[in-house]
Amino acid sequence: MTADLGKLLLSCGALLLVLGVLFLLLGRTGLPIGRLPGDFLIRGKNTTFYFPVTTSILLSVVLSLVLYFVGRIRH
């Protein structure tokens, strides 16, 4: 049981590392991830509120497709 938890934590860490590198590379390409139409940015006098609705939906669809294909390959 402990070994399974260790494998899960290592897998999650590796996934976060890959996603971090991917976002760093995407940031350098000039793609407007996080600045898509539909992402809310409200600037007040002393505060800023940012809610990336469109970016969240896009990432959700992409991750769902990736996980779907990974699941199909494993079975």
LOSE-653694 format. One line per 3 residues: number of its first residue (from 1); for each residue x, y, z of C-alpha. Coordinates in pm, whole numbers, plus 50000, padded with zeros to 5 digits. Layout:
# LOSE-653694
NUM> X,Y,Z ~ ...
# end
This chain:
# LOSE-653694
1> 50000,50000,50000 ~ 50281,50243,50085 ~ 50462,50159,49762
4> 50149,50241,49562 ~ 50119,50578,49733 ~ 50486,50647,49657
7> 50436,50563,49290 ~ 50130,50788,49277 ~ 50319,51080,49432
10> 50613,51033,49194 ~ 50377,51019,48896 ~ 50199,51337,49005
13> 50532,51512,49058 ~ 50656,51407,48715 ~ 50331,51529,48558
16> 50364,51866,48732 ~ 50724,51895,48616 ~ 50626,51825,48254
19> 50337,52072,48272 ~ 50564,52339,48421 ~ 50819,52299,48144
22> 50540,52302,47885 ~ 50399,52627,48022 ~ 50745,52785,48027
25> 50795,52693,47663 ~ 50446,52811,47565 ~ 50511,53143,47737
28> 50814,53201,47518 ~ 50628,53125,47193 ~ 50393,53419,47233
31> 50074,53210,47234 ~ 49802,53397,47422 ~ 49742,53127,47686
34> 49581,53311,47977 ~ 49486,53608,47758 ~ 49219,53452,47541
37> 48887,53618,47460 ~ 48654,53533,47747 ~ 48920,53560,48018
40> 48806,53821,48267 ~ 49041,54093,48388 ~ 48893,54361,48609
43> 49123,54633,48738 ~ 49007,54851,49020 ~ 49179,55138,49189
46> 49365,54916,49437 ~ 49281,54563,49324 ~ 49296,54339,49021
49> 49068,54040,48961 ~ 49162,53786,48695 ~ 48954,53481,48606
52> 49068,53281,48297 ~ 48735,53121,48196 ~ 48824,53040,47834
55> 49174,52923,47919 ~ 49033,52693,48189 ~ 48781,52540,47948
58> 49047,52492,47681 ~ 49288,52324,47924 ~ 49006,52104,48055
61> 48919,51982,47706 ~ 49284,51915,47616 ~ 49354,51729,47941
64> 49032,51529,47906 ~ 49132,51419,47556 ~ 49484,51327,47668
67> 49355,51123,47962 ~ 49094,50956,47741 ~ 49359,50842,47494
70> 49593,50730,47772 ~ 49308,50524,47918 ~ 49233,50368,47579
73> 49598,50276,47528 ~ 49626,50114,47874 ~ 49324,49885,47820
# end
